[in-house]
């Protein structure tokens, strides 16, 4: 079973429950070959804090001495490791050598007998150069094999064809298992075909149910970990630490380097503190030391990724890492083509939005922001649009005097031509605009402003150029009734909840802090909303009741079964296993209405998952109730 603890989009920190203990993901599984142990499993645990290992059951099976021992004592005893052990089936050996004399059922049953925590099917490897029809046949055979055994790990195949990957993933998701590896990706990584790797992972994720962890089979280089985690991969296995070491190659987060070609090491690991000594060591000792370094770097990168997920800064980390190679940068750009899918898993907000380059504008949060502006925003009654240049945020404070001066003479509305596109000044404190850090010299797209003006029916558009623009505006004598404070709360509410004009029907009263920021919203003396740190609203029960009556089912709703209703009324959190339906538009950190099967409002809270996750996970919190 898998439990979601923290997340940043598709990336997640989770708990993977096995017979030999619980593993926190993302996790790296060092590959142990019982015939050639370079670093012992005990050292893996004590020195590198490895919590889970992987070994090849076929390699053990085909050697009589190992087979007899493991059948008698179990795989954990054979390896000398008391934590979880995953076993591979021999699919790779079958693909490479073609004469593996073992069947799917036979090898899966063997894995069960030796006490593997995660047994794997003998899937059919489908490499990148496979023709479509052959890859399709491989997928059908893999699905057939998955159905004939009770393996713990069912591997997604389909070569480089997104439709085959998604189809295979959907079919395997219907079967009972605990883990889904994504297979046949090593050739893509070896040839730096990272753009295709992105397509393979995303298409697999589209078909897989989100409650099962995903293992990127054969991915052992730290250079790829951040991108893979961003796309929702949870487990990695590494034989690379040893393979690279045997060729005198050190792994780093930005690539590999040959020790003999290095004068200095930028790495702070214990091995590299004596870097000069490494170069003088005898071959066997040198290989071991390089392998240790490779493990230190790999496990360190996993920890850095977890911290980034915890902080909500994984996108920034990935954008930084992907600039270490042109092929990775191409892969980063490829993410823009998947923004519609990625947006479904994007939280409503994060602590900040750091701009690292033009690729930052392809993040799914920017796609959502622009989309919701065009779909949910309602402009004030004005035919004149004044476009202000990018400036220090909040815009309404920076441009306060100018907006006031123009509004006294002309009925105009104001947007800022920002890197996010045209931003109505009402959104200046809301994520991502209000929390963004952007260089001063980033060019903004004027075409988006023209598109915005046409979509909202402005008859006159003025790009602010100082007194010249002011003189032009003076010919339109019509005093504005624009109330920025009221327009701001309405605009943010529409963006967050959908169009809900009746929420503000009545006398509006705003309670502000000492610095002039709105903190609470009252309508007809009823407290309906409070302002969050991210510029969005926290729902109060009065506001929830209004929205419940305004929004048609299933708008903003999380529907729970009868067993949970009484606990939720008392303020208990909504566990995902009790959710029976959910609004598809709900995103993580959204305010939600909790209702029973009869659509009776029983609570309010903040979503910890989206619809697909709430209906899939059987463990973990779906909504944090207030």
C-alpha positions as CSV (number, residue, x, y, z in Angstrom):
1,X,0.0,0.0,0.0
2,X,1.1,3.5,-0.7
3,X,0.3,6.7,1.3
4,X,0.7,10.3,0.1
5,X,2.3,12.5,2.7
6,X,3.6,15.6,0.9
7,X,3.5,16.6,-2.7
8,X,4.5,19.3,-5.3
9,X,2.4,18.7,-8.4
10,X,2.9,15.1,-9.6
11,X,6.0,14.8,-7.4
12,X,5.3,13.3,-4.0
13,X,6.8,12.2,-0.7
14,X,5.0,9.0,0.3
15,X,5.1,5.9,2.4
16,X,5.4,2.6,0.7
17,X,4.3,-0.2,3.0
18,X,6.0,-3.6,2.6
19,X,6.3,-6.8,4.7
20,X,9.8,-5.8,5.8
21,X,9.0,-2.2,6.8
22,X,7.9,1.2,5.5
23,X,9.9,3.0,2.9
24,X,9.8,6.8,2.3
25,X,9.7,7.8,-1.3
26,X,11.2,9.0,-3.5
27,X,13.7,6.2,-2.8
28,X,16.8,4.8,-4.5
29,X,17.2,1.1,-4.6
30,X,20.9,0.0,-5.0
31,X,21.2,-3.0,-7.2
32,X,22.9,-6.0,-5.5
33,X,24.3,-8.8,-7.6
34,X,25.1,-11.7,-5.3
35,X,27.8,-12.9,-7.6
36,X,29.7,-9.5,-7.6
37,X,29.1,-7.6,-4.4
38,X,31.1,-4.4,-4.5
39,X,29.6,-2.8,-1.4
40,X,27.7,-5.0,1.0
41,X,24.0,-4.5,1.7
42,X,24.9,-3.9,5.4
43,X,27.2,-1.0,4.3
44,X,24.4,0.2,2.0
45,X,22.2,0.5,5.1
46,X,24.7,1.8,7.6
47,X,26.9,4.1,5.5
48,X,24.5,5.3,2.8
49,X,21.1,4.9,4.7
50,X,19.7,2.7,1.9
51,X,16.2,1.7,3.0
52,X,15.4,-0.7,0.2
53,X,17.4,-2.9,-2.2
54,X,16.8,-4.6,-5.5
55,X,18.3,-7.9,-6.8
56,X,17.8,-10.0,-9.8
57,X,15.9,-13.2,-9.1
58,X,16.9,-14.9,-12.3
59,X,20.6,-14.5,-11.6
60,X,20.0,-16.2,-8.2
61,X,17.8,-18.8,-9.8
62,X,20.2,-20.0,-12.5
63,X,23.1,-20.6,-10.0
64,X,22.5,-23.8,-8.1
65,X,24.4,-22.8,-5.0
66,X,22.5,-19.5,-4.7
67,X,19.2,-21.0,-5.5
68,X,19.4,-23.7,-2.9
69,X,20.5,-21.2,-0.2
70,X,17.8,-18.6,-1.0
71,X,15.1,-21.3,-1.1
72,X,16.2,-22.4,2.3
73,X,16.9,-19.1,4.1
74,X,15.2,-16.4,2.0
75,X,16.5,-13.5,-0.1
76,X,16.9,-11.3,3.0
77,X,19.3,-13.8,4.6
78,X,21.1,-14.3,1.3
79,X,21.8,-10.5,1.1
80,X,22.3,-9.9,4.8
81,X,19.7,-7.1,4.7
82,X,16.6,-6.8,7.0
83,X,14.8,-4.1,5.0
84,X,12.5,-4.4,2.0
85,X,14.0,-6.2,-1.0
86,X,12.5,-6.0,-4.5
87,X,13.4,-8.7,-7.1
88,X,13.6,-8.3,-10.9
89,X,12.5,-11.2,-13.0
90,X,15.1,-11.6,-15.7
91,X,13.3,-9.7,-18.5
92,X,16.5,-7.9,-19.4
93,X,18.5,-11.1,-19.7
94,X,15.8,-12.6,-21.8
95,X,15.9,-9.6,-24.1
96,X,19.7,-9.5,-24.4
97,X,20.5,-13.2,-24.6
98,X,17.2,-14.5,-25.9
99,X,17.8,-18.0,-24.5
100,X,16.6,-17.6,-20.9
101,X,15.0,-20.9,-20.0
102,X,12.4,-19.8,-17.6
103,X,8.7,-18.9,-17.7
104,X,6.7,-16.1,-16.3
105,X,4.8,-18.1,-13.7
106,X,7.9,-20.0,-12.7
107,X,10.0,-16.9,-12.0
108,X,7.2,-15.1,-10.2
109,X,6.5,-18.1,-7.9
110,X,10.2,-18.4,-7.2
111,X,10.3,-14.7,-6.1
112,X,7.4,-15.4,-3.8
113,X,9.1,-18.5,-2.3
114,X,12.3,-16.6,-1.5
115,X,10.3,-13.9,0.4
116,X,10.7,-11.0,-2.0
117,X,8.8,-7.9,-0.8
118,X,8.1,-6.8,-4.4
119,X,8.0,-9.6,-7.1
120,X,8.1,-8.6,-10.7
121,X,6.5,-10.2,-13.8
122,X,8.5,-11.5,-16.7
123,X,7.4,-8.7,-19.0
124,X,8.4,-8.3,-22.6
125,X,10.9,-5.5,-23.1
126,X,10.0,-3.2,-26.0
127,X,13.1,-1.0,-26.8
128,X,12.9,2.4,-28.5
129,X,13.7,1.2,-32.0
130,X,10.8,-1.3,-32.0
131,X,8.3,-1.0,-34.8
132,X,4.8,0.0,-33.7
133,X,3.1,-3.3,-34.5
134,X,5.8,-5.2,-32.8
135,X,5.6,-2.9,-29.7
136,X,1.9,-3.4,-29.7
137,X,2.4,-7.2,-29.7
138,X,4.9,-6.8,-26.8
139,X,2.3,-4.8,-24.8
140,X,-0.4,-7.5,-25.4
141,X,1.9,-10.2,-24.3
142,X,3.0,-8.3,-21.2
143,X,-0.7,-7.7,-20.2
144,X,-1.4,-11.4,-20.8
145,X,1.5,-12.4,-18.5
146,X,0.4,-9.9,-15.9
147,X,-3.1,-11.6,-15.8
148,X,-1.7,-15.1,-15.4
149,X,0.2,-14.5,-12.2
150,X,-0.1,-12.5,-8.9
151,X,3.0,-10.4,-9.1
152,X,3.5,-7.3,-7.0
153,X,5.0,-5.2,-9.7
154,X,3.4,-5.0,-13.2
155,X,5.7,-3.2,-15.7
156,X,4.4,-0.7,-18.2
157,X,5.7,-1.3,-21.8
158,X,5.0,0.3,-25.2
159,X,8.4,1.5,-26.5
160,X,8.2,5.2,-27.4
161,X,4.6,5.2,-28.5
162,X,2.5,7.3,-26.1
163,X,-0.8,5.6,-27.0
164,X,0.7,2.1,-26.3
165,X,2.2,3.3,-23.0
166,X,-1.1,4.7,-21.8
167,X,-3.1,1.7,-23.0
168,X,-0.7,-0.7,-21.2
169,X,-0.9,1.4,-18.1
170,X,-4.7,1.5,-18.1
171,X,-4.9,-2.3,-18.5
172,X,-2.4,-3.0,-15.8
173,X,-4.1,-0.6,-13.4
174,X,-7.2,-2.9,-13.6
175,X,-5.1,-5.7,-12.0
176,X,-4.2,-6.2,-8.4
177,X,-0.6,-5.1,-7.6
178,X,1.3,-2.7,-5.4
179,X,3.8,-1.1,-7.8
180,X,4.2,-0.1,-11.5
181,X,7.6,0.0,-13.0
182,X,8.0,1.9,-16.3
183,X,10.2,-0.4,-18.4
184,X,12.5,-0.2,-21.5
185,X,13.7,3.3,-20.8
186,X,17.5,2.5,-20.3
187,X,18.3,2.9,-24.0
188,X,16.6,6.3,-24.0
189,X,18.7,7.4,-21.0
190,X,22.0,6.0,-22.4
191,X,21.5,7.9,-25.6
192,X,20.3,11.1,-23.9
193,X,16.9,10.9,-25.5
194,X,15.3,12.7,-22.6
195,X,12.5,14.4,-24.6
196,X,11.2,10.9,-25.5
197,X,11.7,9.8,-21.9
198,X,9.4,12.6,-20.8
199,X,6.7,11.4,-23.3
200,X,7.1,7.8,-22.1
201,X,6.7,8.7,-18.4
202,X,3.8,11.1,-18.9
203,X,1.8,8.8,-21.1
204,X,2.4,6.0,-18.6
205,X,1.2,8.3,-15.7
206,X,-1.9,9.2,-17.7
207,X,-2.9,5.5,-17.7
208,X,-1.8,4.5,-14.2
209,X,-4.0,5.0,-11.1
210,X,-2.3,7.5,-8.8
211,X,-2.5,5.4,-5.6
212,X,0.4,3.1,-6.7
213,X,4.0,4.2,-6.7
214,X,5.9,4.3,-10.0
215,X,9.3,2.8,-10.5
216,X,11.5,4.1,-13.3
217,X,13.3,0.9,-14.1
218,X,17.0,1.2,-14.7
219,X,17.2,4.9,-13.8
220,X,20.3,5.3,-11.6
221,X,21.9,8.6,-12.6
222,X,21.2,11.5,-10.3
223,X,21.1,13.9,-13.3
224,X,17.7,12.5,-14.2
225,X,16.2,12.1,-10.7
226,X,14.7,15.6,-10.4
227,X,12.9,15.6,-13.7
228,X,11.6,12.0,-13.2
229,X,10.3,12.9,-9.7
230,X,8.6,16.0,-11.1
231,X,6.8,13.7,-13.5
232,X,5.6,11.4,-10.7
233,X,8.2,8.7,-10.4
234,X,8.7,7.4,-6.9
235,X,11.4,4.6,-7.1
236,X,14.7,4.4,-8.9
237,X,17.2,1.6,-9.0
238,X,20.9,2.0,-9.5
239,X,23.6,-0.4,-10.8
240,X,25.2,2.7,-12.3
241,X,27.1,3.4,-9.1
242,X,29.2,0.2,-9.8
243,X,29.1,0.3,-13.6
244,X,30.5,3.8,-13.8
245,X,33.0,3.1,-11.1
246,X,34.5,0.2,-13.1
247,X,35.2,2.7,-15.9
248,X,36.7,5.3,-13.5
249,X,33.7,7.6,-13.9
250,X,32.2,9.7,-11.1
251,X,28.6,10.7,-11.2
252,X,27.4,14.2,-10.4
253,X,24.0,15.9,-10.5
254,X,25.1,17.5,-13.8
255,X,26.7,14.5,-15.5
256,X,29.7,12.2,-15.2
257,X,33.5,12.8,-15.2
258,X,36.5,10.5,-15.6
259,X,38.6,10.6,-12.5
260,X,41.8,10.5,-14.5
261,X,40.8,13.7,-16.3
262,X,40.0,15.6,-13.2
263,X,42.3,17.8,-11.2
264,X,39.8,18.8,-8.6
265,X,36.5,17.4,-7.3
266,X,33.6,19.8,-6.5
267,X,32.0,17.2,-4.4
268,X,31.9,17.5,-0.5
269,X,31.3,13.8,0.1
270,X,33.7,11.9,2.4
271,X,35.4,10.1,-0.5
272,X,36.2,13.4,-2.3
273,X,37.9,14.9,0.7
274,X,40.8,12.7,-0.2
275,X,40.5,13.1,-4.0
276,X,44.2,13.2,-4.8
277,X,44.6,9.8,-3.0
278,X,41.9,8.3,-5.1
279,X,43.8,8.9,-8.3
280,X,46.8,7.0,-6.9
281,X,44.9,4.0,-5.6
282,X,45.2,0.5,-7.0
283,X,42.4,-0.4,-9.4
284,X,40.2,-2.5,-7.0
285,X,40.4,0.0,-4.2
286,X,39.9,2.9,-6.6
287,X,36.7,1.3,-8.1
288,X,35.3,0.8,-4.6
289,X,36.0,4.4,-3.7
290,X,34.4,5.8,-6.8
291,X,31.4,3.6,-6.3
292,X,31.1,5.0,-2.8
293,X,31.2,8.5,-4.2
294,X,28.5,7.6,-6.7
295,X,26.3,6.4,-3.9
296,X,26.9,9.4,-1.8
297,X,26.0,11.7,-4.7
298,X,22.9,9.7,-5.7
299,X,21.4,9.5,-2.2
300,X,22.2,13.2,-1.6
301,X,20.3,14.2,-4.7
302,X,17.3,12.2,-3.5
303,X,17.3,14.1,-0.2
304,X,17.6,17.4,-2.0
305,X,14.6,16.5,-4.2
306,X,12.6,15.6,-1.1
307,X,13.4,19.0,0.5
308,X,12.4,20.7,-2.8
309,X,9.1,18.9,-2.7
310,X,8.6,19.9,0.9
311,X,9.3,23.5,0.0
312,X,7.3,23.5,-3.1
313,X,10.3,24.5,-5.2
314,X,10.9,21.4,-7.3
315,X,10.1,23.2,-10.6
316,X,12.9,25.6,-9.9
317,X,15.3,22.7,-9.1
318,X,14.4,20.9,-12.3
319,X,14.8,24.0,-14.4
320,X,18.3,24.5,-12.8
321,X,19.3,20.9,-13.3
322,X,18.0,20.7,-16.9
323,X,20.4,23.4,-17.9
324,X,23.4,21.1,-17.4
325,X,22.9,19.4,-20.8
326,X,21.2,20.6,-24.0
327,X,19.3,17.3,-24.2
328,X,17.8,17.8,-20.7
329,X,16.9,21.4,-21.7
330,X,15.0,20.0,-24.6
331,X,13.2,17.6,-22.3
332,X,12.3,20.6,-20.0
333,X,10.8,22.4,-23.0
334,X,8.8,19.2,-23.8
335,X,7.0,19.6,-20.6
336,X,5.1,22.6,-22.0
337,X,3.3,20.1,-24.3
338,X,1.9,18.3,-21.3
339,X,0.8,21.3,-19.3
340,X,-2.9,20.4,-19.5
341,X,-2.3,17.0,-17.8
342,X,0.2,18.4,-15.4
343,X,-2.2,21.2,-14.3
344,X,-4.6,18.7,-12.8
345,X,-2.0,18.0,-10.2
346,X,-0.8,21.5,-9.6
347,X,-1.6,23.0,-6.2
348,X,-3.6,26.2,-6.1
349,X,-0.5,28.0,-4.8
350,X,3.1,27.7,-3.6
351,X,5.2,29.9,-1.4
352,X,6.9,31.5,-4.3
353,X,7.4,31.5,-8.1
354,X,11.1,32.0,-9.1
355,X,11.6,32.8,-12.7
356,X,14.7,30.9,-14.0
357,X,14.2,31.5,-17.7
358,X,11.6,31.5,-20.4
359,X,10.9,27.9,-19.7
360,X,9.4,29.0,-16.4
361,X,6.4,30.4,-18.4
362,X,5.6,26.9,-19.6
363,X,4.9,25.7,-16.1
364,X,1.3,24.4,-15.7
365,X,0.6,27.1,-13.1
366,X,1.1,29.8,-15.8
367,X,-1.2,27.8,-18.1
368,X,-3.9,27.7,-15.4
369,X,-3.5,31.4,-14.6
370,X,-4.0,32.5,-18.2
371,X,-6.8,30.0,-18.8
372,X,-8.8,31.1,-15.7
373,X,-8.4,34.7,-16.6
374,X,-10.1,34.2,-19.9
375,X,-12.7,31.7,-18.5
376,X,-13.6,33.1,-15.1
377,X,-12.7,36.8,-15.0
378,X,-15.4,39.5,-15.3
379,X,-14.0,42.9,-16.1
380,X,-15.4,46.1,-14.7
381,X,-17.9,48.2,-16.7
382,X,-15.3,50.1,-18.8
383,X,-14.5,50.3,-22.5
384,X,-11.0,51.7,-22.0
385,X,-8.0,49.6,-21.1
386,X,-4.8,51.1,-19.8
387,X,-1.8,48.8,-20.0
388,X,0.8,49.6,-17.4
389,X,4.4,48.3,-17.6
390,X,5.7,45.6,-15.3
391,X,6.7,47.0,-11.9
392,X,7.2,46.2,-8.3
393,X,4.4,44.2,-6.7
394,X,1.7,44.8,-5.4
395,X,0.8,46.7,-8.5
396,X,-2.2,48.4,-6.9
397,X,0.2,50.0,-4.4
398,X,2.9,50.9,-6.9
399,X,0.4,52.5,-9.3
400,X,-2.1,53.7,-6.6
401,X,-1.7,57.4,-7.3
402,X,-1.7,56.9,-11.1
403,X,-4.8,54.7,-11.0
404,X,-6.6,57.2,-8.8
405,X,-5.6,60.2,-11.0
406,X,-6.8,58.5,-14.2
407,X,-10.0,57.2,-12.6
408,X,-11.0,60.7,-11.5
409,X,-11.1,61.7,-15.2
410,X,-11.8,58.5,-17.2
411,X,-13.8,55.3,-16.8
412,X,-10.9,53.0,-17.5
413,X,-9.6,49.6,-16.3
414,X,-6.0,48.7,-15.7
415,X,-3.8,45.7,-16.5
416,X,-0.1,45.2,-16.1
417,X,1.8,43.7,-19.0
418,X,3.7,41.1,-17.0
419,X,5.6,38.0,-17.9
420,X,2.4,36.1,-17.0
421,X,0.6,38.0,-19.7
422,X,-1.9,40.8,-19.1
423,X,-2.6,40.9,-15.3
424,X,-5.6,42.8,-14.1
425,X,-4.5,44.9,-11.1
426,X,-6.9,43.1,-8.9
427,X,-4.7,40.0,-9.0
428,X,-1.5,41.6,-7.8
429,X,-1.4,39.9,-4.4
430,X,-2.6,36.5,-5.6
431,X,-0.3,33.5,-6.5
432,X,1.5,33.3,-8.8
433,X,1.7,37.1,-9.5
434,X,2.1,38.4,-6.0
435,X,4.7,35.8,-5.0
436,X,6.8,35.9,-8.1
437,X,10.4,36.9,-8.4
438,X,11.3,38.0,-12.0
439,X,14.3,39.8,-13.5
440,X,13.8,43.4,-14.5
441,X,14.7,43.0,-18.1
442,X,12.3,40.1,-19.1
443,X,10.4,41.0,-22.3
444,X,6.6,40.8,-22.1
445,X,4.4,39.7,-25.0
446,X,2.2,42.5,-26.4
447,X,0.2,40.0,-28.5
448,X,-1.3,38.5,-25.3
449,X,-2.5,42.0,-24.4
450,X,-4.2,42.4,-27.8
451,X,-5.8,39.0,-27.4
452,X,-7.0,39.9,-23.9
453,X,-8.5,43.3,-25.1
454,X,-10.4,41.6,-27.9
455,X,-11.7,38.8,-25.7
456,X,-13.1,41.3,-23.1
457,X,-14.4,43.8,-25.7
458,X,-12.3,46.9,-24.9
459,X,-12.8,49.5,-27.7
460,X,-9.8,51.5,-26.7
461,X,-6.4,50.3,-25.6
462,X,-3.6,52.6,-24.3
463,X,-0.1,51.4,-23.5
464,X,1.1,53.8,-20.7
465,X,3.7,56.2,-21.9
466,X,3.4,58.9,-19.3
467,X,1.9,62.3,-19.8
468,X,1.4,61.6,-23.5
469,X,-1.0,58.8,-22.6
470,X,-2.7,60.9,-20.0
471,X,-3.4,63.7,-22.5
472,X,-5.0,61.1,-24.9
473,X,-7.2,59.7,-22.1
474,X,-8.5,63.2,-21.2
475,X,-10.6,63.2,-24.4
476,X,-12.7,60.4,-22.8
477,X,-14.4,62.4,-20.1
478,X,-16.3,59.9,-17.9
479,X,-15.6,59.6,-14.2
480,X,-14.9,56.0,-13.1
481,X,-16.9,54.1,-10.5
482,X,-14.1,51.6,-10.3
483,X,-13.7,50.4,-6.7
484,X,-10.4,48.5,-6.6
485,X,-11.0,46.8,-3.2
486,X,-14.4,45.4,-4.1
487,X,-13.3,44.5,-7.6
488,X,-10.3,42.7,-6.1
489,X,-12.3,40.4,-3.8
490,X,-14.9,39.6,-6.6
491,X,-12.2,38.8,-9.1
492,X,-10.2,36.6,-6.8
493,X,-13.3,34.8,-5.8
494,X,-14.4,34.2,-9.4
495,X,-10.9,32.9,-10.2
496,X,-10.8,30.6,-7.2
497,X,-14.4,29.4,-7.0
498,X,-15.8,30.0,-10.5
499,X,-18.3,32.7,-11.4
500,X,-20.4,33.3,-8.2
501,X,-22.0,36.8,-8.4
502,X,-24.6,36.0,-5.8
503,X,-21.9,35.4,-3.2
504,X,-21.5,39.2,-2.9
505,X,-25.2,40.1,-3.2
506,X,-25.9,42.6,-0.4
507,X,-23.8,45.2,1.6
508,X,-20.1,44.4,1.4
509,X,-17.9,45.3,4.3
510,X,-14.1,44.8,4.2
511,X,-12.0,44.5,7.4
512,X,-8.4,45.6,6.8
513,X,-5.1,45.2,8.6
514,X,-3.0,48.2,9.7
515,X,-1.1,48.1,6.4
516,X,-4.3,48.5,4.5
517,X,-4.7,44.9,3.2
518,X,-8.1,43.3,3.2
519,X,-8.2,40.4,5.8
520,X,-11.9,39.6,6.1
521,X,-15.0,40.0,3.9
522,X,-18.5,40.4,5.3
523,X,-21.8,40.5,3.3
524,X,-24.9,41.7,5.1
525,X,-22.9,41.4,8.4
526,X,-22.1,37.8,7.7
527,X,-18.4,36.7,7.7
528,X,-18.0,34.8,4.5
529,X,-14.3,34.9,3.6
530,X,-10.9,35.5,5.0
531,X,-7.8,36.3,3.0
532,X,-4.9,33.7,2.9
533,X,-1.2,34.5,2.7
534,X,-1.3,33.4,-1.0
535,X,-3.9,36.0,-1.8
536,X,-6.7,33.5,-2.1
537,X,-9.7,33.1,0.3
538,X,-10.4,30.8,3.2
539,X,-14.1,29.9,3.3
540,X,-16.1,30.6,6.4
541,X,-19.3,28.5,6.9
542,X,-21.5,31.4,5.9
543,X,-19.7,31.7,2.7
544,X,-19.7,27.9,2.2
545,X,-23.5,27.9,2.6
546,X,-23.9,30.6,0.0
547,X,-21.6,28.8,-2.5
548,X,-23.3,25.6,-1.9
549,X,-26.6,27.1,-3.0
550,X,-25.0,29.0,-5.9
551,X,-22.8,26.4,-7.5
552,X,-24.5,23.5,-9.3
553,X,-23.5,20.0,-8.3
554,X,-20.7,18.8,-8.3
555,X,-19.1,22.3,-8.1
556,X,-16.5,22.5,-5.3
557,X,-17.9,19.4,-3.7
558,X,-16.3,16.4,-2.1
559,X,-18.9,13.7,-1.5
560,X,-18.3,11.3,1.4
561,X,-20.1,8.1,2.3
562,X,-22.5,7.8,5.3
563,X,-19.9,6.2,7.5
564,X,-17.7,9.3,7.5
565,X,-20.4,12.0,7.7
566,X,-20.9,12.0,11.5
567,X,-17.1,12.3,12.1
568,X,-16.7,15.1,9.6
569,X,-19.5,17.1,11.3
570,X,-17.3,16.9,14.4
571,X,-14.3,18.4,12.6
572,X,-12.4,15.2,11.6
573,X,-10.4,15.2,8.4
574,X,-11.8,13.4,5.3
575,X,-9.8,10.3,4.5
576,X,-9.6,9.5,0.9
577,X,-11.2,6.0,1.3
578,X,-14.4,7.7,2.4
579,X,-14.7,9.8,-0.8
580,X,-17.3,8.6,-3.3
581,X,-17.3,11.5,-5.7
582,X,-15.5,14.8,-6.3
583,X,-15.6,17.9,-8.5
584,X,-13.0,17.2,-11.3
585,X,-11.9,20.9,-11.1
586,X,-10.7,20.6,-7.5
587,X,-7.0,21.0,-7.1
588,X,-4.7,20.6,-4.1
589,X,-5.1,23.5,-1.6
590,X,-8.5,24.4,-3.0
591,X,-11.2,25.3,-0.6
592,X,-13.9,22.6,-0.8
593,X,-17.5,21.9,0.3
594,X,-17.9,18.6,2.0
595,X,-21.3,17.0,1.4
596,X,-23.0,13.7,2.0
597,X,-24.6,11.6,-0.8
598,X,-27.7,13.7,-0.6
599,X,-25.7,16.9,-1.2
600,X,-26.2,18.1,2.3
601,X,-23.3,20.5,3.4
602,X,-21.6,18.9,6.4
603,X,-18.2,20.7,6.4
604,X,-15.6,22.8,4.8
605,X,-11.9,22.2,4.3
606,X,-8.8,22.4,2.1
607,X,-8.1,19.7,-0.5
608,X,-5.0,17.6,-0.1
609,X,-5.6,15.7,-3.3
610,X,-7.4,16.1,-6.6
611,X,-10.4,14.0,-7.7
612,X,-8.4,11.3,-9.3
613,X,-6.3,10.8,-6.2
614,X,-9.2,11.0,-3.7
615,X,-11.1,8.2,-5.6
616,X,-7.9,6.1,-5.9
617,X,-6.1,6.2,-2.6
618,X,-7.3,4.0,0.2
619,X,-5.0,5.5,2.8
620,X,-4.2,9.2,3.6
621,X,-6.0,12.5,4.0
622,X,-8.1,13.8,1.1
623,X,-9.4,17.0,2.7
624,X,-8.1,18.8,5.8
625,X,-11.2,19.9,7.6
626,X,-11.6,23.1,9.6
